[in-house]
Amino acid sequence: MNDRHASAERHDDRDEIARLLPAPADWDLPREQHLRHKDLLMRHIDRDQAESTAPEPAAAPVRRARPPLRPALVASAAALALAAAGTAGAVLSGTGGHDDAAARHAAADMRPAAALLHRISNAAAHHGTLTVRDDQFLYTREKVREADLTSGKAVVSPLKDAESWMAQQPGPLHRLGLSRTDGETLPINAELGDTKGTPAGLSRPTYNWLASLPTDPDKLLAYLYAKTPAAEGRERDQAVFEQIGGLLGGLMPPRTAAALYQAAAKIPGVDRSSGARDAIGRQGLGIVRDDKRYGVRTEWVFDTRDYSFLGSRSYLTKDTSYGKAGTLLFSSAELAHAVVDKAGVRPAAEDGSGTA
């Protein structure tokens, strides 16, 4: 009887997945997300790896994939969307080539996580499309907690209020926007040494640049595997998962969002999780992937009713010199998003005066 019941459940799952898969479409990546302060964390992680294994060649310099939201803050694990750590000019890794990659992605489509991501994709596709001018700013308000690693130990901050205004000009720009954390306002500048400025792209995803990306999930995933910066010894699937995580939340063209979630469903190792919560404790549906090399789990949290993105969190899954398994590295809760005409000015719904 149990066998028949399990068989029926598997059959129902397959039917559900088949029903949720969208028909091919001619669809036409949001925000700076929390990829700041990754450098120090990665150095701590690499040091731990070096202490527990044979000496390895020195890693290539780390290049941040996104401008920091709070440049003057001490280095921390804030981002640990761990995305795009490493050098630029990435290429597809692995020995099997495109055939092996296609087989792995096809297998990933059959997992429970894929069914959930297809539901999230379908919901995202029905959001309204915005018109965003190049002279405007994307506004984000959120709550964040993050681990400060400057002492060599993970010291988790209290919950912070964070706002950002990201410029939408295609660039390249030297001043990328403005951030405010717990009342402290700071400019968001191009990376140190970037004398030419930062153009719109993976490092600075404007709304219109996101709308220009491929919206076929396979083509979008191929683009992300090709363009996500690589780091020596880093698992490629994890790097791409983290790159997608860095684009979630905020305002995004609906067709791009839908394709992005379907692309994530094709990444091997992506799974569902139970009891997922954002930084303010809102419980939702979890999509996770483990970085087994570094012992870090990254989790995306979605609303159980409308599948909207609530936030994310990252935490240790094994003991390290800077924290024990379970130590929080970063968590966020998305609270508000809007398009505004000036950096530092809140949308009317956020501030009755409209000014910050």
Buried (B, 14 or more C-beta within 10 A) or exposed (E): EEEEEEEEEEEEBEEBBEEBBEEEEEBBBBBBBBBBBBBBBBBBBBBBBEEEEEEEEEBEEBBBBBBBBBBEBEBBBBBBBBBBBBBEEBEBEEEEEEEEBBEBBEEBBEBEBBBBBBBBBBBBBEBEEBEBEEEBBBBBBBBBBBBBBEEEBBBBBEBBEBBBBBBBBBBBBEBBBBBBBEEEBBEBBBBEEBEEBBBBBBBBBBBBBBBBBBBBBBEBBBBBBEBBBBBEEBBBBBBBBBBBBBBBBBBBBBBBBBBBBBBBBBBBBBBBBEEBBBBBEBBBBBBBBBBEEBBBBBBBBBBEEEBBBBBBBBBBBBEBEBBEEEBBBBBBBBBEBBBBEEBBBBBEEBEEEEEB
